[in-house]
Amino acid sequence: MTAADTFDRAWILGWTLLVLPLSCALLRGWAPAWLRRCATPRMLRARGIGGLILWASAVASVVTRWVGLPTGDRYPLTLLAGPVAVLAAVLLVGVTDVAERRRRRKAFPTSQ
């Protein structure tokens, strides 16, 4: 086993132990009280989905090497799983946060 294999295993283990449970908890709506006070359930779910996207992105880069895909075939998948997935996760969380904050701030019309 080489140092690269050891790093790959540590990379997957770290992401799986740290990010995956947290993302699943947020997806289910489980969050600390301080986070529930400042975030709506929709925002918590969006953050959970964003975390799952980041986890899949981090794990996919290593798994494609383990499967033994040639570099030419691996490049488009690594590109989609790398920067594109990270950008998608950040945009998902950002757009959801902005939309929820606007929705909370907007006054609903009252009947008179």
A tleap script that builds the chain and sets N, CA, C and O, in Angstrom:
source leaprc.protein.ff14SB
mol = sequence {
  NMET THR ALA ALA ASP THR PHE ASP ARG ALA
  TRP ILE LEU GLY TRP THR LEU LEU VAL LEU
  PRO LEU SER CYS ALA LEU LEU ARG GLY TRP
  ALA PRO ALA TRP LEU ARG ARG CYS ALA THR
  PRO ARG MET LEU ARG ALA ARG GLY ILE GLY
  GLY LEU ILE LEU TRP ALA SER ALA VAL ALA
  SER VAL VAL THR ARG TRP VAL GLY LEU PRO
  THR GLY ASP ARG TYR PRO LEU THR LEU LEU
  ALA GLY PRO VAL ALA VAL LEU ALA ALA VAL
  LEU LEU VAL GLY VAL THR ASP VAL ALA GLU
  ARG ARG ARG ARG ARG LYS ALA PHE PRO THR
  SER CGLN
}
set mol.1.N position { 0.853 -1.171 0.000 }
set mol.1.CA position { 0.000 0.000 0.000 }
set mol.1.C position { 0.901 1.237 0.000 }
set mol.1.O position { 1.834 1.351 0.794 }
set mol.2.N position { 0.596 2.142 -0.901 }
set mol.2.CA position { 1.398 3.350 -1.038 }
set mol.2.C position { 0.816 4.473 -0.177 }
set mol.2.O position { -0.249 4.343 0.427 }
set mol.3.N position { 1.548 5.560 -0.148 }
set mol.3.CA position { 1.075 6.721 0.614 }
set mol.3.C position { -0.184 7.305 -0.012 }
set mol.3.O position { -1.050 7.815 0.698 }
set mol.4.N position { -0.294 7.235 -1.343 }
set mol.4.CA position { -1.488 7.746 -2.020 }
set mol.4.C position { -2.721 6.931 -1.627 }
set mol.4.O position { -3.799 7.489 -1.424 }
set mol.5.N position { -2.558 5.609 -1.519 }
set mol.5.CA position { -3.686 4.768 -1.104 }
set mol.5.C position { -4.097 5.084 0.335 }
set mol.5.O position { -5.286 5.127 0.654 }
set mol.6.N position { -3.118 5.302 1.187 }
set mol.6.CA position { -3.414 5.642 2.574 }
set mol.6.C position { -4.157 6.973 2.654 }
set mol.6.O position { -5.113 7.114 3.416 }
set mol.7.N position { -3.711 7.941 1.866 }
set mol.7.CA position { -4.387 9.240 1.839 }
set mol.7.C position { -5.809 9.092 1.318 }
set mol.7.O position { -6.734 9.696 1.860 }
set mol.8.N position { -5.990 8.289 0.267 }
set mol.8.CA position { -7.328 8.088 -0.292 }
set mol.8.C position { -8.270 7.476 0.740 }
set mol.8.O position { -9.419 7.899 0.870 }
set mol.9.N position { -7.783 6.489 1.466 }
set mol.9.CA position { -8.612 5.856 2.491 }
set mol.9.C position { -8.937 6.838 3.619 }
set mol.9.O position { -10.069 6.881 4.100 }
set mol.10.N position { -7.949 7.622 4.036 }
set mol.10.CA position { -8.181 8.621 5.082 }
set mol.10.C position { -9.143 9.704 4.593 }
set mol.10.O position { -9.970 10.196 5.361 }
set mol.11.N position { -9.035 10.068 3.333 }
set mol.11.CA position { -9.913 11.074 2.731 }
set mol.11.C position { -11.372 10.606 2.780 }
set mol.11.O position { -12.255 11.341 3.221 }
set mol.12.N position { -11.608 9.386 2.326 }
set mol.12.CA position { -12.969 8.855 2.326 }
set mol.12.C position { -13.480 8.674 3.756 }
set mol.12.O position { -14.628 9.004 4.054 }
set mol.13.N position { -12.642 8.160 4.621 }
set mol.13.CA position { -13.041 7.955 6.010 }
set mol.13.C position { -13.377 9.280 6.689 }
set mol.13.O position { -14.379 9.376 7.397 }
set mol.14.N position { -12.554 10.294 6.480 }
set mol.14.CA position { -12.799 11.606 7.088 }
set mol.14.C position { -14.102 12.227 6.603 }
set mol.14.O position { -14.902 12.696 7.412 }
set mol.15.N position { -14.320 12.235 5.309 }
set mol.15.CA position { -15.543 12.801 4.760 }
set mol.15.C position { -16.765 12.012 5.212 }
set mol.15.O position { -17.816 12.587 5.495 }
set mol.16.N position { -16.619 10.690 5.279 }
set mol.16.CA position { -17.758 9.860 5.658 }
set mol.16.C position { -18.092 10.016 7.138 }
set mol.16.O position { -19.267 10.032 7.503 }
set mol.17.N position { -17.096 10.131 7.979 }
set mol.17.CA position { -17.358 10.254 9.412 }
set mol.17.C position { -17.777 11.660 9.833 }
set mol.17.O position { -18.530 11.813 10.795 }
set mol.18.N position { -17.306 12.680 9.135 }
set mol.18.CA position { -17.603 14.051 9.545 }
set mol.18.C position { -18.779 14.672 8.802 }
set mol.18.O position { -19.665 15.257 9.425 }
set mol.19.N position { -18.797 14.553 7.507 }
set mol.19.CA position { -19.783 15.282 6.714 }
set mol.19.C position { -21.077 14.485 6.522 }
set mol.19.O position { -22.165 15.057 6.589 }
set mol.20.N position { -20.975 13.206 6.291 }
set mol.20.CA position { -22.162 12.406 5.991 }
set mol.20.C position { -23.176 12.387 7.142 }
set mol.20.O position { -24.355 12.636 6.892 }
set mol.21.N position { -22.780 12.105 8.387 }
set mol.21.CA position { -23.783 12.115 9.465 }
set mol.21.C position { -24.394 13.500 9.702 }
set mol.21.O position { -25.589 13.618 9.971 }
set mol.22.N position { -23.577 14.532 9.602 }
set mol.22.CA position { -24.079 15.889 9.788 }
set mol.22.C position { -25.082 16.251 8.702 }
set mol.22.O position { -26.115 16.857 8.984 }
set mol.23.N position { -24.780 15.881 7.464 }
set mol.23.CA position { -25.686 16.182 6.360 }
set mol.23.C position { -26.994 15.417 6.499 }
set mol.23.O position { -28.070 15.961 6.249 }
set mol.24.N position { -26.900 14.172 6.891 }
set mol.24.CA position { -28.124 13.374 7.087 }
set mol.24.C position { -28.959 13.940 8.227 }
set mol.24.O position { -30.186 13.973 8.141 }
set mol.25.N position { -28.311 14.379 9.280 }
set mol.25.CA position { -29.044 14.972 10.399 }
set mol.25.C position { -29.752 16.252 9.972 }
set mol.25.O position { -30.912 16.467 10.322 }
set mol.26.N position { -29.059 17.103 9.216 }
set mol.26.CA position { -29.689 18.333 8.738 }
set mol.26.C position { -30.822 18.029 7.777 }
set mol.26.O position { -31.844 18.716 7.780 }
set mol.27.N position { -30.652 17.013 6.961 }
set mol.27.CA position { -31.686 16.623 6.015 }
set mol.27.C position { -32.942 16.150 6.743 }
set mol.27.O position { -34.059 16.395 6.288 }
set mol.28.N position { -32.756 15.480 7.865 }
set mol.28.CA position { -33.890 15.016 8.672 }
set mol.28.C position { -34.479 16.126 9.551 }
set mol.28.O position { -35.542 15.949 10.146 }
set mol.29.N position { -33.783 17.273 9.632 }
set mol.29.CA position { -34.271 18.369 10.448 }
set mol.29.C position { -33.709 18.383 11.856 }
set mol.29.O position { -34.104 19.215 12.673 }
set mol.30.N position { -32.792 17.474 12.150 }
set mol.30.CA position { -32.154 17.459 13.470 }
set mol.30.C position { -31.043 18.491 13.468 }
set mol.30.O position { -30.113 18.411 12.665 }
set mol.31.N position { -31.138 19.445 14.352 }
set mol.31.CA position { -30.130 20.498 14.429 }
set mol.31.C position { -30.098 21.030 15.847 }
set mol.31.O position { -31.079 20.910 16.581 }
set mol.32.N position { -28.963 21.624 16.242 }
set mol.32.CA position { -28.907 22.240 17.570 }
set mol.32.C position { -29.905 23.389 17.677 }
set mol.32.O position { -30.333 23.952 16.669 }
set mol.33.N position { -30.264 23.724 18.896 }
set mol.33.CA position { -31.265 24.768 19.122 }
set mol.33.C position { -30.821 26.111 18.552 }
set mol.33.O position { -31.638 26.856 18.010 }
set mol.34.N position { -29.525 26.425 18.671 }
set mol.34.CA position { -29.065 27.717 18.168 }
set mol.34.C position { -29.200 27.799 16.654 }
set mol.34.O position { -29.390 28.890 16.117 }
set mol.35.N position { -29.108 26.682 15.962 }
set mol.35.CA position { -29.246 26.687 14.507 }
set mol.35.C position { -30.714 26.702 14.104 }
set mol.35.O position { -31.070 27.316 13.099 }
set mol.36.N position { -31.559 26.044 14.863 }
set mol.36.CA position { -32.991 26.027 14.565 }
set mol.36.C position { -33.625 27.393 14.768 }
set mol.36.O position { -34.617 27.718 14.116 }
set mol.37.N position { -33.060 28.203 15.669 }
set mol.37.CA position { -33.613 29.539 15.897 }
set mol.37.C position { -33.386 30.461 14.708 }
set mol.37.O position { -34.221 31.321 14.428 }
set mol.38.N position { -32.275 30.299 14.009 }
set mol.38.CA position { -31.958 31.224 12.916 }
set mol.38.C position { -32.174 30.625 11.536 }
set mol.38.O position { -31.891 31.286 10.536 }
set mol.39.N position { -32.664 29.401 11.451 }
set mol.39.CA position { -32.867 28.769 10.149 }
set mol.39.C position { -34.222 28.061 10.133 }
set mol.39.O position { -34.647 27.464 11.123 }
set mol.40.N position { -34.875 28.146 8.995 }
set mol.40.CA position { -36.148 27.454 8.830 }
set mol.40.C position { -35.881 25.992 8.465 }
set mol.40.O position { -34.763 25.650 8.081 }
set mol.41.N position { -36.880 25.138 8.578 }
set mol.41.CA position { -36.687 23.741 8.186 }
set mol.41.C position { -36.250 23.581 6.724 }
set mol.41.O position { -35.467 22.687 6.403 }
set mol.42.N position { -36.750 24.437 5.856 }
set mol.42.CA position { -36.346 24.374 4.449 }
set mol.42.C position { -34.852 24.697 4.300 }
set mol.42.O position { -34.157 24.078 3.495 }
set mol.43.N position { -34.375 25.654 5.068 }
set mol.43.CA position { -32.951 25.993 5.014 }
set mol.43.C position { -32.096 24.846 5.546 }
set mol.43.O position { -31.025 24.566 5.008 }
set mol.44.N position { -32.566 24.185 6.597 }
set mol.44.CA position { -31.821 23.049 7.148 }
set mol.44.C position { -31.739 21.913 6.141 }
set mol.44.O position { -30.685 21.298 5.976 }
set mol.45.N position { -32.863 21.632 5.459 }
set mol.45.CA position { -32.844 20.568 4.451 }
set mol.45.C position { -31.926 20.918 3.285 }
set mol.45.O position { -31.220 20.050 2.771 }
set mol.46.N position { -31.929 22.179 2.864 }
set mol.46.CA position { -31.050 22.591 1.765 }
set mol.46.C position { -29.581 22.452 2.165 }
set mol.46.O position { -28.748 22.056 1.350 }
set mol.47.N position { -29.270 22.773 3.405 }
set mol.47.CA position { -27.892 22.606 3.875 }
set mol.47.C position { -27.527 21.130 3.943 }
set mol.47.O position { -26.385 20.767 3.662 }
set mol.48.N position { -28.465 20.284 4.307 }
set mol.48.CA position { -28.216 18.851 4.319 }
set mol.48.C position { -27.969 18.310 2.915 }
set mol.48.O position { -27.065 17.499 2.710 }
set mol.49.N position { -28.762 18.753 1.958 }
set mol.49.CA position { -28.563 18.332 0.569 }
set mol.49.C position { -27.235 18.849 0.048 }
set mol.49.O position { -26.523 18.132 -0.655 }
set mol.50.N position { -26.894 20.088 0.385 }
set mol.50.CA position { -25.592 20.634 -0.019 }
set mol.50.C position { -24.437 19.828 0.553 }
set mol.50.O position { -23.445 19.590 -0.136 }
set mol.51.N position { -24.558 19.408 1.806 }
set mol.51.CA position { -23.525 18.572 2.414 }
set mol.51.C position { -23.411 17.223 1.732 }
set mol.51.O position { -22.305 16.716 1.544 }
set mol.52.N position { -24.540 16.634 1.358 }
set mol.52.CA position { -24.501 15.353 0.640 }
set mol.52.C position { -23.855 15.504 -0.735 }
set mol.52.O position { -23.131 14.616 -1.184 }
set mol.53.N position { -24.115 16.617 -1.395 }
set mol.53.CA position { -23.476 16.872 -2.690 }
set mol.53.C position { -21.965 16.995 -2.506 }
set mol.53.O position { -21.193 16.438 -3.288 }
set mol.54.N position { -21.547 17.720 -1.479 }
set mol.54.CA position { -20.107 17.856 -1.221 }
set mol.54.C position { -19.475 16.516 -0.872 }
set mol.54.O position { -18.363 16.222 -1.309 }
set mol.55.N position { -20.179 15.697 -0.083 }
set mol.55.CA position { -19.660 14.377 0.271 }
set mol.55.C position { -19.509 13.517 -0.979 }
set mol.55.O position { -18.477 12.874 -1.170 }
set mol.56.N position { -20.529 13.501 -1.826 }
set mol.56.CA position { -20.453 12.703 -3.059 }
set mol.56.C position { -19.337 13.201 -3.964 }
set mol.56.O position { -18.669 12.405 -4.624 }
set mol.57.N position { -19.135 14.495 -3.997 }
set mol.57.CA position { -18.058 15.067 -4.800 }
set mol.57.C position { -16.694 14.623 -4.301 }
set mol.57.O position { -15.826 14.254 -5.092 }
set mol.58.N position { -16.507 14.659 -2.993 }
set mol.58.CA position { -15.212 14.278 -2.416 }
set mol.58.C position { -14.940 12.791 -2.590 }
set mol.58.O position { -13.810 12.397 -2.880 }
set mol.59.N position { -15.951 11.972 -2.416 }
set mol.59.CA position { -15.768 10.528 -2.515 }
set mol.59.C position { -15.618 10.086 -3.967 }
set mol.59.O position { -14.869 9.151 -4.252 }
set mol.60.N position { -16.322 10.748 -4.893 }
set mol.60.CA position { -16.283 10.345 -6.301 }
set mol.60.C position { -14.896 10.494 -6.903 }
set mol.60.O position { -14.494 9.686 -7.740 }
set mol.61.N position { -14.168 11.506 -6.490 }
set mol.61.CA position { -12.834 11.696 -7.062 }
set mol.61.C position { -11.907 10.531 -6.723 }
set mol.61.O position { -11.067 10.144 -7.535 }
set mol.62.N position { -12.059 9.982 -5.535 }
set mol.62.CA position { -11.218 8.848 -5.124 }
set mol.62.C position { -11.730 7.545 -5.728 }
set mol.62.O position { -10.942 6.703 -6.159 }
set mol.63.N position { -13.031 7.384 -5.759 }
set mol.63.CA position { -13.603 6.137 -6.263 }
set mol.63.C position { -13.286 5.941 -7.743 }
set mol.63.O position { -13.053 4.814 -8.182 }
set mol.64.N position { -13.275 7.024 -8.511 }
set mol.64.CA position { -12.941 6.885 -9.933 }
set mol.64.C position { -11.507 6.394 -10.126 }
set mol.64.O position { -11.220 5.690 -11.094 }
set mol.65.N position { -10.616 6.756 -9.225 }
set mol.65.CA position { -9.240 6.230 -9.305 }
set mol.65.C position { -9.198 4.766 -8.909 }
set mol.65.O position { -8.480 3.980 -9.527 }
set mol.66.N position { -9.957 4.388 -7.885 }
set mol.66.CA position { -9.959 3.001 -7.418 }
set mol.66.C position { -10.557 2.055 -8.449 }
set mol.66.O position { -10.113 0.915 -8.585 }
set mol.67.N position { -11.564 2.528 -9.175 }
set mol.67.CA position { -12.213 1.688 -10.175 }
set mol.67.C position { -11.258 1.407 -11.329 }
set mol.67.O position { -11.377 0.383 -12.001 }
set mol.68.N position { -10.330 2.295 -11.555 }
set mol.68.CA position { -9.339 2.094 -12.596 }
set mol.68.C position { -9.739 2.677 -13.934 }
set mol.68.O position { -9.296 2.198 -14.978 }
set mol.69.N position { -10.574 3.708 -13.917 }
set mol.69.CA position { -10.932 4.359 -15.170 }
set mol.69.C position { -9.699 5.029 -15.774 }
set mol.69.O position { -8.889 5.603 -15.047 }
set mol.70.N position { -9.553 4.961 -17.088 }
set mol.70.CA position { -8.452 5.689 -17.724 }
set mol.70.C position { -8.626 7.197 -17.519 }
set mol.70.O position { -9.741 7.679 -17.317 }
set mol.71.N position { -7.539 7.920 -17.571 }
set mol.71.CA position { -7.570 9.356 -17.297 }
set mol.71.C position { -8.510 10.094 -18.230 }
set mol.71.O position { -9.198 11.023 -17.807 }
set mol.72.N position { -8.551 9.699 -19.486 }
set mol.72.CA position { -9.434 10.362 -20.443 }
set mol.72.C position { -10.904 10.186 -20.109 }
set mol.72.O position { -11.701 11.104 -20.298 }
set mol.73.N position { -11.262 9.018 -19.617 }
set mol.73.CA position { -12.661 8.766 -19.237 }
set mol.73.C position { -12.989 9.359 -17.872 }
set mol.73.O position { -14.138 9.703 -17.593 }
set mol.74.N position { -11.995 9.472 -17.047 }
set mol.74.CA position { -12.200 9.970 -15.688 }
set mol.74.C position { -12.332 11.489 -15.647 }
set mol.74.O position { -12.965 12.025 -14.738 }
set mol.75.N position { -11.752 12.183 -16.604 }
set mol.75.CA position { -11.708 13.646 -16.565 }
set mol.75.C position { -13.101 14.291 -16.539 }
set mol.75.O position { -13.338 15.140 -15.679 }
set mol.76.N position { -14.035 13.936 -17.434 }
set mol.76.CA position { -15.356 14.600 -17.363 }
set mol.76.C position { -16.082 14.320 -16.050 }
set mol.76.O position { -16.726 15.210 -15.493 }
set mol.77.N position { -15.982 13.097 -15.559 }
set mol.77.CA position { -16.640 12.767 -14.299 }
set mol.77.C position { -16.008 13.522 -13.133 }
set mol.77.O position { -16.712 14.018 -12.253 }
set mol.78.N position { -14.692 13.606 -13.130 }
set mol.78.CA position { -14.005 14.340 -12.068 }
set mol.78.C position { -14.324 15.827 -12.144 }
set mol.78.O position { -14.426 16.492 -11.114 }
set mol.79.N position { -14.481 16.349 -13.348 }
set mol.79.CA position { -14.831 17.760 -13.507 }
set mol.79.C position { -16.240 18.023 -12.981 }
set mol.79.O position { -16.477 19.025 -12.306 }
set mol.80.N position { -17.176 17.122 -13.290 }
set mol.80.CA position { -18.544 17.292 -12.795 }
set mol.80.C position { -18.626 17.075 -11.293 }
set mol.80.O position { -19.363 17.775 -10.599 }
set mol.81.N position { -17.873 16.108 -10.792 }
set mol.81.CA position { -17.918 15.807 -9.362 }
set mol.81.C position { -17.072 16.773 -8.548 }
set mol.81.O position { -17.217 16.831 -7.327 }
set mol.82.N position { -16.211 17.515 -9.176 }
set mol.82.CA position { -15.335 18.440 -8.459 }
set mol.82.C position { -15.925 19.832 -8.370 }
set mol.82.O position { -16.839 20.072 -7.581 }
set mol.83.N position { -15.410 20.756 -9.175 }
set mol.83.CA position { -15.822 22.149 -9.046 }
set mol.83.C position { -17.294 22.394 -9.368 }
set mol.83.O position { -17.915 23.267 -8.762 }
set mol.84.N position { -17.854 21.650 -10.296 }
set mol.84.CA position { -19.255 21.871 -10.659 }
set mol.84.C position { -20.179 21.480 -9.498 }
set mol.84.O position { -21.138 22.193 -9.204 }
set mol.85.N position { -19.895 20.365 -8.848 }
set mol.85.CA position { -20.717 19.928 -7.721 }
set mol.85.C position { -20.576 20.880 -6.535 }
set mol.85.O position { -21.561 21.184 -5.861 }
set mol.86.N position { -19.372 21.343 -6.283 }
set mol.86.CA position { -19.163 22.297 -5.181 }
set mol.86.C position { -19.929 23.591 -5.455 }
set mol.86.O position { -20.577 24.135 -4.561 }
set mol.87.N position { -19.853 24.073 -6.675 }
set mol.87.CA position { -20.590 25.283 -7.044 }
set mol.87.C position { -22.095 25.065 -6.916 }
set mol.87.O position { -22.809 25.944 -6.433 }
set mol.88.N position { -22.577 23.910 -7.340 }
set mol.88.CA position { -24.009 23.608 -7.224 }
set mol.88.C position { -24.442 23.579 -5.762 }
set mol.88.O position { -25.506 24.099 -5.428 }
set mol.89.N position { -23.642 22.985 -4.893 }
set mol.89.CA position { -23.983 22.923 -3.469 }
set mol.89.C position { -24.009 24.315 -2.851 }
set mol.89.O position { -24.919 24.644 -2.090 }
set mol.90.N position { -23.027 25.120 -3.173 }
set mol.90.CA position { -22.971 26.480 -2.622 }
set mol.90.C position { -24.141 27.310 -3.129 }
set mol.90.O position { -24.755 28.053 -2.364 }
set mol.91.N position { -24.452 27.189 -4.414 }
set mol.91.CA position { -25.584 27.934 -4.964 }
set mol.91.C position { -26.907 27.471 -4.371 }
set mol.91.O position { -27.774 28.297 -4.086 }
set mol.92.N position { -27.077 26.182 -4.183 }
set mol.92.CA position { -28.305 25.661 -3.589 }
set mol.92.C position { -28.524 26.239 -2.199 }
set mol.92.O position { -29.613 26.719 -1.885 }
set mol.93.N position { -27.508 26.194 -1.383 }
set mol.93.CA position { -27.635 26.709 -0.013 }
set mol.93.C position { -27.823 28.226 -0.028 }
set mol.93.O position { -28.656 28.755 0.708 }
set mol.94.N position { -27.061 28.916 -0.852 }
set mol.94.CA position { -27.163 30.374 -0.910 }
set mol.94.C position { -28.506 30.870 -1.394 }
set mol.94.O position { -29.087 31.780 -0.803 }
set mol.95.N position { -29.005 30.277 -2.469 }
set mol.95.CA position { -30.299 30.698 -3.016 }
set mol.95.C position { -31.422 30.384 -2.037 }
set mol.95.O position { -32.340 31.186 -1.869 }
set mol.96.N position { -31.355 29.223 -1.390 }
set mol.96.CA position { -32.387 28.866 -0.419 }
set mol.96.C position { -32.363 29.811 0.771 }
set mol.96.O position { -33.418 30.242 1.235 }
set mol.97.N position { -31.192 30.139 1.267 }
set mol.97.CA position { -31.098 31.069 2.402 }
set mol.97.C position { -31.667 32.438 2.048 }
set mol.97.O position { -32.426 33.018 2.824 }
set mol.98.N position { -31.299 32.956 0.871 }
set mol.98.CA position { -31.788 34.274 0.467 }
set mol.98.C position { -33.305 34.246 0.279 }
set mol.98.O position { -34.001 35.165 0.711 }
set mol.99.N position { -33.815 33.200 -0.359 }
set mol.99.CA position { -35.260 33.108 -0.588 }
set mol.99.C position { -36.036 33.003 0.725 }
set mol.99.O position { -37.085 33.627 0.883 }
set mol.100.N position { -35.519 32.218 1.658 }
set mol.100.CA position { -36.217 32.070 2.937 }
set mol.100.C position { -36.167 33.358 3.751 }
set mol.100.O position { -37.143 33.709 4.414 }
set mol.101.N position { -35.063 34.050 3.707 }
set mol.101.CA position { -34.981 35.315 4.446 }
set mol.101.C position { -35.926 36.357 3.849 }
set mol.101.O position { -36.550 37.131 4.575 }
set mol.102.N position { -36.024 36.367 2.522 }
set mol.102.CA position { -36.964 37.297 1.888 }
set mol.102.C position { -38.400 36.920 2.207 }
set mol.102.O position { -39.235 37.791 2.448 }
set mol.103.N position { -38.685 35.639 2.207 }
set mol.103.CA position { -40.042 35.190 2.480 }
set mol.103.C position { -40.446 35.504 3.923 }
set mol.103.O position { -41.591 35.867 4.192 }
set mol.104.N position { -39.497 35.360 4.840 }
set mol.104.CA position { -39.789 35.665 6.246 }
set mol.104.C position { -39.991 37.154 6.469 }
set mol.104.O position { -40.793 37.556 7.312 }
set mol.105.N position { -39.265 37.974 5.716 }
set mol.105.CA position { -39.320 39.427 5.896 }
set mol.105.C position { -40.576 40.021 5.261 }
set mol.105.O position { -41.056 41.065 5.702 }
set mol.106.N position { -41.106 39.373 4.243 }
set mol.106.CA position { -42.240 39.897 3.501 }
set mol.106.C position { -43.502 39.839 4.359 }
set mol.106.O position { -43.842 38.801 4.926 }
set mol.107.N position { -44.176 40.963 4.439 }
set mol.107.CA position { -45.407 41.029 5.228 }
set mol.107.C position { -46.563 40.482 4.408 }
set mol.107.O position { -46.709 40.796 3.226 }
set mol.108.N position { -47.365 39.677 5.037 }
set mol.108.CA position { -48.534 39.126 4.353 }
set mol.108.C position { -49.693 40.123 4.445 }
set mol.108.O position { -49.866 40.779 5.473 }
set mol.109.N position { -50.470 40.236 3.399 }
set mol.109.CA position { -51.590 41.188 3.444 }
set mol.109.C position { -52.642 40.735 4.454 }
set mol.109.O position { -52.927 39.545 4.589 }
set mol.110.N position { -53.197 41.690 5.142 }
set mol.110.CA position { -54.234 41.381 6.139 }
set mol.110.C position { -55.585 41.777 5.569 }
set mol.110.O position { -55.689 42.741 4.811 }
set mol.111.N position { -56.590 41.052 5.926 }
set mol.111.CA position { -57.939 41.392 5.446 }
set mol.111.C position { -58.515 42.498 6.326 }
set mol.111.O position { -58.339 42.491 7.544 }
set mol.112.N position { -59.199 43.440 5.698 }
set mol.112.CA position { -59.780 44.557 6.444 }
set mol.112.C position { -61.225 44.702 6.153 }
set mol.112.O position { -61.877 45.594 6.695 }
savepdb mol mol.pdb
quit
